Amino acid sequence: MQRISFVIIVHIIAYLSCFLKLLGSIKFVNHWLWRSACAFFQPAYAATFPALLPRPYLPGANALSSLSTDVTGIIGPGLDATIVASRGPSLAFGFDAFSFLFSSACLIPLLGSKQ
């Protein structure tokens, strides 16, 4: 009986190890995809300031951009965890969808601008 329980425990550990390794590879692929997208996004994002603003405003725009990125990186995960813990993931995803819609609405006035 002890040998059977030992074999079962070894099999469970082996299956958990494979499962955790699979999760690690999924996380790696997700991280790789995210960083690849950022590699294209960041240069394009940085190039928008000189295209949209006069030269004297560039230092302030860069500072505000860095500040907003850092603040959202600090506050965002905590706020998201609070929303998920108190109201559930549906509200968190709804809030995320609303933020994308709001961002899109803020870009509409730029469609008619000419350089």
Contacts in CASP RR format, 6 or more apart in sequence:
PFRMAT RR
TARGET T0000
AUTHOR 0000-0000-0000
METHOD contacts of the structure
MODEL  1
MQRISFVIIVHIIAYLSCFLKLLGSIKFVNHWLWRSACAFFQPAYAATFP
ALLPRPYLPGANALSSLSTDVTGIIGPGLDATIVASRGPSLAFGFDAFSF
LFSSACLIPLLGSKQ
49 58 0 8 1.000
49 61 0 8 1.000
49 62 0 8 1.000
49 65 0 8 1.000
50 58 0 8 1.000
51 115 0 8 1.000
52 110 0 8 1.000
53 61 0 8 1.000
80 92 0 8 1.000
83 91 0 8 1.000
83 92 0 8 1.000
83 95 0 8 1.000
84 92 0 8 1.000
END
